[in-house]
Amino acid sequence: MRGALDGIRILDLSSVVCGPMATQLLGDMGADIIKIEAPEGDLSRSVGPARNKGMAALFLNCNRNKRSVVLDLKRQEARDLFVEMAARADVVVHSIRGDAARRIGLDYDRLKAVNPRLIYCHITGFSEDGPYAGLPAFDDIIQAASGAADLQRVYAGEPRYLPALIADKTVGVYAAMTIAAALVARGRDGVGQEVRVPMFETMAAFNLTEHLWGRTFDPPQGNMGYASIVAGTRKPYRTKDGFIAVVPYTDAHWKRLFDVIGEPQLATDPRFATLAARVVHNKEVFGKLGEIMAGRSTADWVRTFRDADIPAMQINDLEAVLNDGHLAAEDFWELRQHPTEGTVRVSSIPYAMSETAGSIRRLAPRCGEHTREVLAELGCSPEGITRALETRAAVAADAPPENT
């Protein structure tokens, strides 16, 4: 079965998590992702446990369905090779700062001149139109700027980073979405375009969807912050032997919940009878639930709430997610044989498409594993490939180290 993006060639100059997450998503959909790396390789190649140098866990989880080509873009010959590749590509993705990209001739105007149909996606820390333009940005920086870190003050008493690369991964999904949309537009209109995805602006919009709250209106109709969240009451409940998430949302949910916890009279209490009232009195209602939840086991509560069709779930730690019975029934975690890394565990494609299903066709590549292959596809002669390798403009995985 052909993937939705089968036949689309994407040149990926990005590194670490954000850009690689975007291109991995597109690769899962069938696109041919050519990962362009510097001679030292993507920084994420050294992050996490590894069996072999340059093939660490973080890299393996962000770079499947890709081929690796090493070009030393500090050299003009390598930049010329990249421009030739871009002339035959559908998409270029990079996170190089704008000034640097223009300085080395890999900006949109340069590449558009050789390929007017090119989709050029530039992932930046901050929009180039504001005073933060050009500032370096990593996940923690964007969590700080977007308010995500400060929201942790509700529970921790001080700003904290979410213990996940939430900005990198979220912006990666946005980038994949905008690239896919640009490809649809090109199919309709026949022209390429530049796509800019700034991390700060993307996360500010994402984070404040619910937290604009009263400032949604001008003049304001209250403070910022989703009331039940910033009040610190929205959190898992401690049970007799663990924790549980319970999310009664509609009035019907709450009526059934009050029944099963043995407090049916609360359903008619003016403080708790409607969503608007519960938002105002969230500390009282959630405090009452907290007291009751502590008296029974997690499994007991899960059964009770599911029987009453009230949304509830046990709190899984990371190990429990890996061994979750639902995921096991779907064969979600797959064991694959990597050509050099042995048996590795990967997540399967989480979505389903009836006619153009996603697929895992190859696992993460060694640095420069496909340099010769891709240059040959580009039309380079054997002599030209040898010259590029000898001058170190390009590096192949089987090439000898420099100065040996």
C-alpha positions as YAML, in Angstrom:
chain: A
units: angstrom
residues:
- id: 1
  name: MET
  ca: [0.00, 0.00, 0.00]
- id: 2
  name: ARG
  ca: [1.37, 3.41, -0.97]
- id: 3
  name: GLY
  ca: [1.69, 6.03, 1.75]
- id: 4
  name: ALA
  ca: [-0.11, 9.35, 1.50]
- id: 5
  name: LEU
  ca: [3.17, 11.13, 0.73]
- id: 6
  name: ASP
  ca: [4.74, 8.44, -1.44]
- id: 7
  name: GLY
  ca: [6.89, 10.09, -4.12]
- id: 8
  name: ILE
  ca: [7.58, 13.24, -2.09]
- id: 9
  name: ARG
  ca: [11.28, 13.90, -1.47]
- id: 10
  name: ILE
  ca: [12.20, 15.96, 1.59]
- id: 11
  name: LEU
  ca: [15.66, 17.31, 2.44]
- id: 12
  name: ASP
  ca: [15.95, 17.63, 6.21]
- id: 13
  name: LEU
  ca: [18.72, 19.87, 7.53]
- id: 14
  name: SER
  ca: [17.28, 20.03, 11.05]
- id: 15
  name: SER
  ca: [18.67, 18.35, 14.16]
- id: 16
  name: VAL
  ca: [17.90, 17.24, 17.73]
- id: 17
  name: VAL
  ca: [14.09, 16.80, 18.14]
- id: 18
  name: CYS
  ca: [11.80, 19.49, 16.70]
- id: 19
  name: GLY
  ca: [12.60, 19.30, 12.97]
- id: 20
  name: PRO
  ca: [13.43, 15.58, 13.05]
- id: 21
  name: MET
  ca: [10.07, 14.89, 14.72]
- id: 22
  name: ALA
  ca: [8.32, 16.77, 11.88]
- id: 23
  name: THR
  ca: [10.14, 14.91, 9.14]
- id: 24
  name: GLN
  ca: [9.75, 11.53, 10.85]
- id: 25
  name: LEU
  ca: [5.98, 12.07, 10.86]
- id: 26
  name: LEU
  ca: [6.11, 12.86, 7.13]
- id: 27
  name: GLY
  ca: [8.39, 9.89, 6.54]
- id: 28
  name: ASP
  ca: [5.89, 7.61, 8.28]
- id: 29
  name: MET
  ca: [3.36, 8.88, 5.73]
- id: 30
  name: GLY
  ca: [5.55, 7.66, 2.87]
- id: 31
  name: ALA
  ca: [7.81, 10.61, 2.07]
- id: 32
  name: ASP
  ca: [11.46, 9.95, 1.17]
- id: 33
  name: ILE
  ca: [13.34, 11.82, 3.91]
- id: 34
  name: ILE
  ca: [16.98, 12.59, 3.18]
- id: 35
  name: LYS
  ca: [18.62, 13.69, 6.41]
- id: 36
  name: ILE
  ca: [21.50, 16.08, 5.69]
- id: 37
  name: GLU
  ca: [24.03, 15.97, 8.53]
- id: 38
  name: ALA
  ca: [27.26, 17.76, 9.33]
- id: 39
  name: PRO
  ca: [30.36, 15.54, 9.54]
- id: 40
  name: GLU
  ca: [29.96, 15.28, 13.31]
- id: 41
  name: GLY
  ca: [26.35, 14.16, 12.89]
- id: 42
  name: ASP
  ca: [23.12, 15.20, 14.58]
- id: 43
  name: LEU
  ca: [23.71, 16.17, 18.23]
- id: 44
  name: SER
  ca: [20.99, 13.74, 19.31]
- id: 45
  name: ARG
  ca: [23.16, 10.84, 18.13]
- id: 46
  name: SER
  ca: [24.97, 11.09, 21.47]
- id: 47
  name: VAL
  ca: [21.94, 11.61, 23.76]
- id: 48
  name: GLY
  ca: [20.86, 8.57, 25.76]
- id: 49
  name: PRO
  ca: [21.86, 4.92, 26.03]
- id: 50
  name: ALA
  ca: [23.59, 3.45, 23.00]
- id: 51
  name: ARG
  ca: [25.12, 0.19, 21.82]
- id: 52
  name: ASN
  ca: [27.29, 1.94, 19.26]
- id: 53
  name: LYS
  ca: [28.68, 5.45, 19.01]
- id: 54
  name: GLY
  ca: [26.36, 7.84, 17.23]
- id: 55
  name: MET
  ca: [23.29, 5.66, 17.56]
- id: 56
  name: ALA
  ca: [21.80, 6.75, 20.90]
- id: 57
  name: ALA
  ca: [18.22, 6.25, 21.99]
- id: 58
  name: LEU
  ca: [16.97, 9.79, 21.34]
- id: 59
  name: PHE
  ca: [18.26, 9.72, 17.77]
- id: 60
  name: LEU
  ca: [16.73, 6.31, 17.08]
- id: 61
  name: ASN
  ca: [13.31, 7.57, 18.21]
- id: 62
  name: CYS
  ca: [13.26, 10.68, 16.00]
- id: 63
  name: ASN
  ca: [14.83, 9.50, 12.76]
- id: 64
  name: ARG
  ca: [13.18, 6.40, 11.33]
- id: 65
  name: ASN
  ca: [12.20, 6.31, 7.67]
- id: 66
  name: LYS
  ca: [15.18, 8.49, 6.73]
- id: 67
  name: ARG
  ca: [18.38, 8.20, 4.75]
- id: 68
  name: SER
  ca: [21.51, 9.97, 6.00]
- id: 69
  name: VAL
  ca: [23.79, 12.05, 3.79]
- id: 70
  name: VAL
  ca: [26.76, 13.91, 5.25]
- id: 71
  name: LEU
  ca: [27.62, 17.25, 3.64]
- id: 72
  name: ASP
  ca: [30.07, 19.72, 5.12]
- id: 73
  name: LEU
  ca: [28.16, 22.88, 4.32]
- id: 74
  name: LYS
  ca: [31.13, 24.97, 5.41]
- id: 75
  name: ARG
  ca: [32.58, 24.01, 2.02]
- id: 76
  name: GLN
  ca: [31.31, 25.59, -1.19]
- id: 77
  name: GLU
  ca: [31.35, 22.29, -3.06]
- id: 78
  name: ALA
  ca: [28.99, 20.79, -0.46]
- id: 79
  name: ARG
  ca: [26.66, 23.79, -0.72]
- id: 80
  name: ASP
  ca: [26.61, 23.38, -4.51]
- id: 81
  name: LEU
  ca: [25.70, 19.73, -4.08]
- id: 82
  name: PHE
  ca: [22.87, 20.68, -1.74]
- id: 83
  name: VAL
  ca: [21.49, 23.21, -4.22]
- id: 84
  name: GLU
  ca: [21.49, 20.46, -6.86]
- id: 85
  name: MET
  ca: [19.59, 18.23, -4.47]
- id: 86
  name: ALA
  ca: [17.10, 21.00, -3.69]
- id: 87
  name: ALA
  ca: [16.46, 21.47, -7.41]
- id: 88
  name: ARG
  ca: [15.06, 17.92, -7.47]
- id: 89
  name: ALA
  ca: [13.36, 17.93, -4.07]
- id: 90
  name: ASP
  ca: [9.82, 18.74, -3.03]
- id: 91
  name: VAL
  ca: [10.55, 20.10, 0.45]
- id: 92
  name: VAL
  ca: [13.50, 21.54, 2.37]
- id: 93
  name: VAL
  ca: [13.29, 21.70, 6.18]
- id: 94
  name: HIS
  ca: [15.86, 23.47, 8.32]
- id: 95
  name: SER
  ca: [16.32, 25.23, 11.64]
- id: 96
  name: ILE
  ca: [19.42, 27.27, 10.73]
- id: 97
  name: ARG
  ca: [19.16, 30.88, 11.83]
- id: 98
  name: GLY
  ca: [17.97, 33.11, 9.01]
- id: 99
  name: ASP
  ca: [21.14, 35.20, 8.73]
- id: 100
  name: ALA
  ca: [23.31, 32.10, 8.63]
- id: 101
  name: ALA
  ca: [21.14, 30.47, 5.96]
- id: 102
  name: ARG
  ca: [21.37, 33.59, 3.81]
- id: 103
  name: ARG
  ca: [25.11, 33.84, 4.38]
- id: 104
  name: ILE
  ca: [25.77, 30.35, 3.02]
- id: 105
  name: GLY
  ca: [23.27, 30.72, 0.17]
- id: 106
  name: LEU
  ca: [20.64, 28.27, 1.43]
- id: 107
  name: ASP
  ca: [17.84, 30.80, 1.92]
- id: 108
  name: TYR
  ca: [14.47, 30.56, 0.24]
- id: 109
  name: ASP
  ca: [15.19, 33.03, -2.56]
- id: 110
  name: ARG
  ca: [18.33, 31.10, -3.59]
- id: 111
  name: LEU
  ca: [16.61, 27.73, -3.64]
- id: 112
  name: LYS
  ca: [13.39, 29.05, -5.18]
- id: 113
  name: ALA
  ca: [15.46, 30.24, -8.12]
- id: 114
  name: VAL
  ca: [16.40, 26.64, -8.97]
- id: 115
  name: ASN
  ca: [13.07, 25.09, -7.95]
- id: 116
  name: PRO
  ca: [9.96, 27.31, -7.99]
- id: 117
  name: ARG
  ca: [7.81, 24.36, -6.80]
- id: 118
  name: LEU
  ca: [9.87, 23.91, -3.63]
- id: 119
  name: ILE
  ca: [8.20, 23.97, -0.20]
- id: 120
  name: TYR
  ca: [10.77, 25.62, 2.07]
- id: 121
  name: CYS
  ca: [10.10, 25.16, 5.79]
- id: 122
  name: HIS
  ca: [12.13, 27.25, 8.21]
- id: 123
  name: ILE
  ca: [11.72, 26.35, 11.88]
- id: 124
  name: THR
  ca: [12.93, 29.21, 14.08]
- id: 125
  name: GLY
  ca: [13.01, 29.91, 17.78]
- id: 126
  name: PHE
  ca: [11.21, 33.22, 17.31]
- id: 127
  name: SER
  ca: [9.58, 35.00, 14.40]
- id: 128
  name: GLU
  ca: [11.99, 37.09, 12.37]
- id: 129
  name: ASP
  ca: [9.57, 40.03, 12.59]
- id: 130
  name: GLY
  ca: [9.97, 40.72, 16.32]
- id: 131
  name: PRO
  ca: [12.73, 41.87, 18.70]
- id: 132
  name: TYR
  ca: [13.60, 38.25, 19.64]
- id: 133
  name: ALA
  ca: [14.50, 37.44, 16.04]
- id: 134
  name: GLY
  ca: [17.68, 35.41, 15.78]
- id: 135
  name: LEU
  ca: [17.88, 34.46, 19.44]
- id: 136
  name: PRO
  ca: [18.88, 30.84, 20.09]
- id: 137
  name: ALA
  ca: [16.08, 28.61, 21.34]
- id: 138
  name: PHE
  ca: [15.76, 25.15, 22.80]
- id: 139
  name: ASP
  ca: [12.82, 23.42, 24.45]
- id: 140
  name: ASP
  ca: [13.44, 24.94, 27.91]
- id: 141
  name: ILE
  ca: [13.75, 28.43, 26.45]
- id: 142
  name: ILE
  ca: [10.41, 28.11, 24.69]
- id: 143
  name: GLN
  ca: [8.74, 26.61, 27.77]
- id: 144
  name: ALA
  ca: [9.99, 29.64, 29.67]
- id: 145
  name: ALA
  ca: [8.88, 32.22, 27.12]
- id: 146
  name: SER
  ca: [5.46, 30.68, 26.39]
- id: 147
  name: GLY
  ca: [4.32, 30.49, 30.01]
- id: 148
  name: ALA
  ca: [4.40, 26.68, 30.11]
- id: 149
  name: ALA
  ca: [7.11, 26.63, 32.78]
- id: 150
  name: ASP
  ca: [5.33, 29.17, 34.96]
- id: 151
  name: LEU
  ca: [2.13, 27.12, 34.96]
- id: 152
  name: GLN
  ca: [4.02, 24.53, 37.02]
- id: 153
  name: ARG
  ca: [4.07, 27.11, 39.83]
- id: 154
  name: VAL
  ca: [0.50, 25.95, 40.59]
- id: 155
  name: TYR
  ca: [1.78, 22.61, 41.89]
- id: 156
  name: ALA
  ca: [5.48, 23.08, 42.54]
- id: 157
  name: GLY
  ca: [5.35, 26.54, 44.12]
- id: 158
  name: GLU
  ca: [7.87, 27.81, 41.59]
- id: 159
  name: PRO
  ca: [8.34, 27.67, 37.80]
- id: 160
  name: ARG
  ca: [9.38, 24.24, 36.53]
- id: 161
  name: TYR
  ca: [9.96, 22.77, 33.10]
- id: 162
  name: LEU
  ca: [7.52, 20.08, 32.08]
- id: 163
  name: PRO
  ca: [9.46, 16.79, 32.25]
- id: 164
  name: ALA
  ca: [9.04, 16.25, 28.51]
- id: 165
  name: LEU
  ca: [10.32, 18.01, 25.39]
- id: 166
  name: ILE
  ca: [6.83, 19.39, 24.96]
- id: 167
  name: ALA
  ca: [7.77, 22.45, 22.89]
- id: 168
  name: ASP
  ca: [10.02, 20.55, 20.49]
- id: 169
  name: LYS
  ca: [7.46, 17.82, 19.89]
- id: 170
  name: THR
  ca: [4.45, 20.14, 19.64]
- id: 171
  name: VAL
  ca: [6.16, 22.47, 17.19]
- id: 172
  name: GLY
  ca: [7.34, 19.43, 15.23]
- id: 173
  name: VAL
  ca: [3.72, 18.38, 14.76]
- id: 174
  name: TYR
  ca: [2.76, 21.92, 13.67]
- id: 175
  name: ALA
  ca: [5.64, 21.94, 11.17]
- id: 176
  name: ALA
  ca: [4.58, 18.60, 9.69]
- id: 177
  name: MET
  ca: [1.01, 19.87, 9.40]
- id: 178
  name: THR
  ca: [2.00, 23.09, 7.61]
- id: 179
  name: ILE
  ca: [4.33, 21.23, 5.22]
- id: 180
  name: ALA
  ca: [1.54, 18.80, 4.34]
- id: 181
  name: ALA
  ca: [-0.86, 21.72, 3.81]
- id: 182
  name: ALA
  ca: [1.68, 23.48, 1.57]
- id: 183
  name: LEU
  ca: [2.03, 20.31, -0.51]
- id: 184
  name: VAL
  ca: [-1.76, 20.19, -0.94]
- id: 185
  name: ALA
  ca: [-1.76, 23.85, -2.02]
- id: 186
  name: ARG
  ca: [1.05, 23.17, -4.50]
- id: 187
  name: GLY
  ca: [-0.95, 20.30, -5.96]
- id: 188
  name: ARG
  ca: [-3.86, 22.67, -6.44]
- id: 189
  name: ASP
  ca: [-2.02, 25.81, -7.58]
- id: 190
  name: GLY
  ca: [1.25, 24.42, -8.96]
- id: 191
  name: VAL
  ca: [3.55, 26.72, -6.99]
- id: 192
  name: GLY
  ca: [5.80, 26.29, -3.97]
- id: 193
  name: GLN
  ca: [6.10, 28.58, -0.99]
- id: 194
  name: GLU
  ca: [8.08, 29.47, 2.09]
- id: 195
  name: VAL
  ca: [6.70, 28.14, 5.38]
- id: 196
  name: ARG
  ca: [7.92, 29.62, 8.67]
- id: 197
  name: VAL
  ca: [7.19, 27.89, 11.96]
- id: 198
  name: PRO
  ca: [8.44, 29.93, 14.96]
- id: 199
  name: MET
  ca: [8.56, 27.92, 18.17]
- id: 200
  name: PHE
  ca: [7.66, 30.77, 20.55]
- id: 201
  name: GLU
  ca: [4.59, 31.96, 18.67]
- id: 202
  name: THR
  ca: [3.43, 28.38, 18.07]
- id: 203
  name: MET
  ca: [3.71, 27.45, 21.74]
- id: 204
  name: ALA
  ca: [2.18, 30.75, 22.89]
- id: 205
  name: ALA
  ca: [-0.91, 30.02, 20.79]
- id: 206
  name: PHE
  ca: [-0.97, 26.37, 21.88]
- id: 207
  name: ASN
  ca: [-0.48, 27.12, 25.57]
- id: 208
  name: LEU
  ca: [-2.96, 29.98, 25.85]
- id: 209
  name: THR
  ca: [-5.85, 28.28, 24.04]
- id: 210
  name: GLU
  ca: [-7.55, 27.72, 27.39]
- id: 211
  name: HIS
  ca: [-5.53, 30.15, 29.48]
- id: 212
  name: LEU
  ca: [-6.51, 33.40, 27.76]
- id: 213
  name: TRP
  ca: [-9.70, 32.87, 29.77]
- id: 214
  name: GLY
  ca: [-11.06, 36.30, 30.79]
- id: 215
  name: ARG
  ca: [-8.56, 38.11, 28.58]
- id: 216
  name: THR
  ca: [-10.22, 36.56, 25.54]
- id: 217
  name: PHE
  ca: [-12.43, 39.66, 25.75]
- id: 218
  name: ASP
  ca: [-11.52, 43.32, 25.50]
- id: 219
  name: PRO
  ca: [-12.23, 44.82, 27.95]
- id: 220
  name: PRO
  ca: [-11.34, 41.74, 30.03]
- id: 221
  name: GLN
  ca: [-14.04, 39.55, 31.53]
- id: 222
  name: GLY
  ca: [-11.76, 38.24, 34.27]
- id: 223
  name: ASN
  ca: [-8.16, 37.14, 34.76]
- id: 224
  name: MET
  ca: [-6.05, 34.85, 32.63]
- id: 225
  name: GLY
  ca: [-5.82, 31.12, 33.38]
- id: 226
  name: TYR
  ca: [-8.34, 28.29, 33.16]
- id: 227
  name: ALA
  ca: [-9.80, 28.56, 36.67]
- id: 228
  name: SER
  ca: [-9.81, 24.93, 37.79]
- id: 229
  name: ILE
  ca: [-6.29, 24.39, 36.46]
- id: 230
  name: VAL
  ca: [-4.58, 27.45, 37.92]
- id: 231
  name: ALA
  ca: [-6.36, 26.84, 41.22]
- id: 232
  name: GLY
  ca: [-4.28, 23.68, 41.58]
- id: 233
  name: THR
  ca: [-7.33, 21.45, 42.06]
- id: 234
  name: ARG
  ca: [-7.04, 19.68, 38.71]
- id: 235
  name: LYS
  ca: [-4.74, 16.81, 39.55]
- id: 236
  name: PRO
  ca: [-4.85, 13.05, 40.06]
- id: 237
  name: TYR
  ca: [-6.56, 11.75, 43.17]
- id: 238
  name: ARG
  ca: [-4.70, 9.59, 45.66]
- id: 239
  name: THR
  ca: [-6.39, 6.23, 46.20]
- id: 240
  name: LYS
  ca: [-5.77, 3.56, 48.81]
- id: 241
  name: ASP
  ca: [-2.90, 2.12, 46.75]
- id: 242
  name: GLY
  ca: [-2.02, 4.64, 44.02]
- id: 243
  name: PHE
  ca: [-3.53, 7.42, 41.96]
- id: 244
  name: ILE
  ca: [-6.42, 7.81, 39.56]
- id: 245
  name: ALA
  ca: [-7.59, 10.37, 37.00]
- id: 246
  name: VAL
  ca: [-11.33, 11.05, 37.10]
- id: 247
  name: VAL
  ca: [-12.83, 13.60, 34.72]
- id: 248
  name: PRO
  ca: [-16.59, 13.99, 35.13]
- id: 249
  name: TYR
  ca: [-17.27, 16.86, 32.77]
- id: 250
  name: THR
  ca: [-20.96, 17.07, 31.91]
- id: 251
  name: ASP
  ca: [-23.74, 17.54, 34.44]
- id: 252
  name: ALA
  ca: [-24.83, 13.96, 33.71]
- id: 253
  name: HIS
  ca: [-21.31, 12.71, 34.54]
- id: 254
  name: TRP
  ca: [-21.39, 14.55, 37.85]
- id: 255
  name: LYS
  ca: [-24.84, 13.29, 38.79]
- id: 256
  name: ARG
  ca: [-23.73, 9.69, 38.22]
- id: 257
  name: LEU
  ca: [-20.50, 10.33, 40.10]
- id: 258
  name: PHE
  ca: [-22.29, 11.71, 43.14]
- id: 259
  name: ASP
  ca: [-24.48, 8.60, 43.06]
- id: 260
  name: VAL
  ca: [-21.63, 6.06, 42.94]
- id: 261
  name: ILE
  ca: [-19.62, 7.77, 45.68]
- id: 262
  name: GLY
  ca: [-22.65, 7.72, 47.93]
- id: 263
  name: GLU
  ca: [-23.34, 11.46, 47.96]
- id: 264
  name: PRO
  ca: [-26.40, 11.84, 45.67]
- id: 265
  name: GLN
  ca: [-27.56, 15.01, 47.47]
- id: 266
  name: LEU
  ca: [-24.56, 16.90, 46.07]
- id: 267
  name: ALA
  ca: [-26.12, 16.79, 42.60]
- id: 268
  name: THR
  ca: [-28.68, 19.38, 43.69]
- id: 269
  name: ASP
  ca: [-26.27, 21.49, 45.74]
- id: 270
  name: PRO
  ca: [-26.21, 24.92, 43.99]
- id: 271
  name: ARG
  ca: [-22.41, 24.95, 44.26]
- id: 272
  name: PHE
  ca: [-22.06, 21.75, 42.23]
- id: 273
  name: ALA
  ca: [-25.19, 21.46, 40.07]
- id: 274
  name: THR
  ca: [-23.80, 23.14, 36.91]
- id: 275
  name: LEU
  ca: [-20.46, 23.44, 35.15]
- id: 276
  name: ALA
  ca: [-20.34, 27.20, 35.74]
- id: 277
  name: ALA
  ca: [-20.96, 26.71, 39.46]
- id: 278
  name: ARG
  ca: [-18.36, 23.93, 39.73]
- id: 279
  name: VAL
  ca: [-15.74, 26.16, 38.10]
- id: 280
  name: VAL
  ca: [-16.37, 28.80, 40.78]
- id: 281
  name: HIS
  ca: [-16.40, 26.26, 43.63]
- id: 282
  name: ASN
  ca: [-13.76, 23.91, 42.22]
- id: 283
  name: LYS
  ca: [-11.76, 23.74, 45.47]
- id: 284
  name: GLU
  ca: [-14.77, 22.53, 47.41]
- id: 285
  name: VAL
  ca: [-15.95, 19.92, 44.93]
- id: 286
  name: PHE
  ca: [-12.50, 18.55, 44.16]
- id: 287
  name: GLY
  ca: [-11.56, 18.61, 47.82]
- id: 288
  name: LYS
  ca: [-14.62, 16.50, 48.62]
- id: 289
  name: LEU
  ca: [-13.73, 14.00, 45.91]
- id: 290
  name: GLY
  ca: [-10.15, 13.80, 47.16]
- id: 291
  name: GLU
  ca: [-11.32, 12.73, 50.59]
- id: 292
  name: ILE
  ca: [-13.56, 10.00, 49.19]
- id: 293
  name: MET
  ca: [-11.08, 8.65, 46.60]
- id: 294
  name: ALA
  ca: [-8.54, 7.83, 49.31]
- id: 295
  name: GLY
  ca: [-10.79, 5.16, 50.81]
- id: 296
  name: ARG
  ca: [-10.70, 2.58, 48.00]
- id: 297
  name: SER
  ca: [-8.14, 0.99, 45.67]
- id: 298
  name: THR
  ca: [-7.38, 2.32, 42.20]
- id: 299
  name: ALA
  ca: [-8.67, -0.83, 40.49]
- id: 300
  name: ASP
  ca: [-11.89, -0.68, 42.49]
- id: 301
  name: TRP
  ca: [-12.52, 2.93, 41.51]
- id: 302
  name: VAL
  ca: [-11.67, 2.27, 37.85]
- id: 303
  name: ARG
  ca: [-14.26, -0.52, 37.71]
- id: 304
  name: THR
  ca: [-16.85, 1.60, 39.50]
- id: 305
  name: PHE
  ca: [-16.44, 4.61, 37.23]
- id: 306
  name: ARG
  ca: [-16.35, 2.57, 34.02]
- id: 307
  name: ASP
  ca: [-19.54, 0.77, 35.03]
- id: 308
  name: ALA
  ca: [-21.12, 4.21, 35.45]
- id: 309
  name: ASP
  ca: [-19.62, 5.49, 32.15]
- id: 310
  name: ILE
  ca: [-17.62, 8.19, 33.93]
- id: 311
  name: PRO
  ca: [-14.25, 9.00, 32.33]
- id: 312
  name: ALA
  ca: [-11.51, 7.55, 34.56]
- id: 313
  name: MET
  ca: [-8.09, 5.96, 34.20]
- id: 314
  name: GLN
  ca: [-5.39, 4.68, 36.50]
- id: 315
  name: ILE
  ca: [-2.20, 6.75, 36.62]
- id: 316
  name: ASN
  ca: [0.40, 4.84, 34.61]
- id: 317
  name: ASP
  ca: [4.09, 5.33, 35.24]
- id: 318
  name: LEU
  ca: [6.41, 5.06, 32.23]
- id: 319
  name: GLU
  ca: [6.97, 1.33, 32.74]
- id: 320
  name: ALA
  ca: [3.21, 0.78, 32.89]
- id: 321
  name: VAL
  ca: [2.74, 2.54, 29.55]
- id: 322
  name: LEU
  ca: [5.26, 0.18, 28.01]
- id: 323
  name: ASN
  ca: [3.32, -2.80, 29.38]
- id: 324
  name: ASP
  ca: [-0.21, -1.42, 29.05]
- id: 325
  name: GLY
  ca: [-2.71, -4.14, 28.14]
- id: 326
  name: HIS
  ca: [-4.55, -2.00, 25.58]
- id: 327
  name: LEU
  ca: [-1.31, -1.20, 23.73]
- id: 328
  name: ALA
  ca: [-0.24, -4.82, 23.96]
- id: 329
  name: ALA
  ca: [-3.48, -5.93, 22.32]
- id: 330
  name: GLU
  ca: [-2.69, -3.58, 19.43]
- id: 331
  name: ASP
  ca: [0.96, -4.71, 19.18]
- id: 332
  name: PHE
  ca: [1.73, -1.02, 19.56]
- id: 333
  name: TRP
  ca: [5.31, -1.51, 20.76]
- id: 334
  name: GLU
  ca: [7.20, -3.37, 18.06]
- id: 335
  name: LEU
  ca: [10.54, -5.15, 18.31]
- id: 336
  name: ARG
  ca: [12.52, -4.61, 15.12]
- id: 337
  name: GLN
  ca: [15.94, -5.76, 14.00]
- id: 338
  name: HIS
  ca: [18.23, -2.84, 13.24]
- id: 339
  name: PRO
  ca: [21.08, -3.65, 10.82]
- id: 340
  name: THR
  ca: [23.74, -2.42, 13.27]
- id: 341
  name: GLU
  ca: [21.98, -1.88, 16.61]
- id: 342
  name: GLY
  ca: [20.33, -5.28, 17.03]
- id: 343
  name: THR
  ca: [16.85, -5.55, 18.53]
- id: 344
  name: VAL
  ca: [15.22, -2.19, 19.15]
- id: 345
  name: ARG
  ca: [11.76, -1.21, 20.34]
- id: 346
  name: VAL
  ca: [9.73, 1.29, 18.33]
- id: 347
  name: SER
  ca: [6.22, 2.65, 18.57]
- id: 348
  name: SER
  ca: [3.97, 1.64, 15.70]
- id: 349
  name: ILE
  ca: [2.11, 4.21, 13.59]
- id: 350
  name: PRO
  ca: [-0.53, 5.60, 16.02]
- id: 351
  name: TYR
  ca: [-3.08, 6.67, 13.40]
- id: 352
  name: ALA
  ca: [-4.96, 4.63, 10.78]
- id: 353
  name: MET
  ca: [-5.66, 5.51, 7.13]
- id: 354
  name: SER
  ca: [-7.73, 3.01, 5.19]
- id: 355
  name: GLU
  ca: [-6.18, 3.66, 1.76]
- id: 356
  name: THR
  ca: [-2.76, 5.21, 2.43]
- id: 357
  name: ALA
  ca: [-1.54, 3.70, 5.67]
- id: 358
  name: GLY
  ca: [1.63, 4.90, 7.33]
- id: 359
  name: SER
  ca: [4.53, 2.47, 7.58]
- id: 360
  name: ILE
  ca: [7.96, 1.94, 9.13]
- id: 361
  name: ARG
  ca: [10.15, 1.08, 6.15]
- id: 362
  name: ARG
  ca: [13.58, 1.66, 7.63]
- id: 363
  name: LEU
  ca: [15.04, 2.32, 11.06]
- id: 364
  name: ALA
  ca: [17.28, 5.28, 11.94]
- id: 365
  name: PRO
  ca: [20.38, 5.44, 9.71]
- id: 366
  name: ARG
  ca: [24.06, 5.53, 10.53]
- id: 367
  name: CYS
  ca: [25.66, 8.92, 9.95]
- id: 368
  name: GLY
  ca: [26.40, 9.19, 6.22]
- id: 369
  name: GLU
  ca: [25.04, 5.70, 5.52]
- id: 370
  name: HIS
  ca: [23.35, 6.78, 2.29]
- id: 371
  name: THR
  ca: [25.71, 9.48, 1.01]
- id: 372
  name: ARG
  ca: [26.91, 7.50, -2.01]
- id: 373
  name: GLU
  ca: [23.42, 6.19, -2.80]
- id: 374
  name: VAL
  ca: [21.74, 9.60, -2.77]
- id: 375
  name: LEU
  ca: [24.50, 11.36, -4.70]
- id: 376
  name: ALA
  ca: [24.21, 8.69, -7.36]
- id: 377
  name: GLU
  ca: [20.44, 9.25, -7.53]
- id: 378
  name: LEU
  ca: [21.19, 12.94, -7.96]
- id: 379
  name: GLY
  ca: [23.06, 12.10, -11.12]
- id: 380
  name: CYS
  ca: [26.60, 12.46, -9.81]
- id: 381
  name: SER
  ca: [29.10, 10.35, -11.72]
- id: 382
  name: PRO
  ca: [31.22, 7.81, -9.84]
- id: 383
  name: GLU
  ca: [34.15, 10.16, -10.40]
- id: 384
  name: GLY
  ca: [32.19, 13.10, -9.02]
- id: 385
  name: ILE
  ca: [31.18, 11.15, -5.92]
- id: 386
  name: THR
  ca: [34.79, 10.08, -5.37]
- id: 387
  name: ARG
  ca: [35.92, 13.71, -5.70]
- id: 388
  name: ALA
  ca: [33.29, 14.93, -3.23]
- id: 389
  name: LEU
  ca: [34.39, 12.29, -0.72]
- id: 390
  name: GLU
  ca: [38.09, 12.99, -1.24]
- id: 391
  name: THR
  ca: [37.65, 16.73, -0.70]
- id: 392
  name: ARG
  ca: [35.46, 15.98, 2.37]
- id: 393
  name: ALA
  ca: [32.62, 18.02, 0.90]
- id: 394
  name: ALA
  ca: [30.64, 14.82, 1.46]
- id: 395
  name: VAL
  ca: [31.31, 11.96, 3.87]
- id: 396
  name: ALA
  ca: [30.08, 8.38, 3.60]
- id: 397
  name: ALA
  ca: [29.76, 5.97, 6.49]
- id: 398
  name: ASP
  ca: [32.33, 3.72, 4.88]
- id: 399
  name: ALA
  ca: [34.77, 6.54, 4.15]
- id: 400
  name: PRO
  ca: [38.00, 6.63, 6.15]
- id: 401
  name: PRO
  ca: [38.34, 9.32, 8.85]
- id: 402
  name: GLU
  ca: [39.99, 12.56, 7.79]
- id: 403
  name: ASN
  ca: [43.82, 12.64, 7.99]
- id: 404
  name: THR
  ca: [44.17, 8.83, 8.12]
...
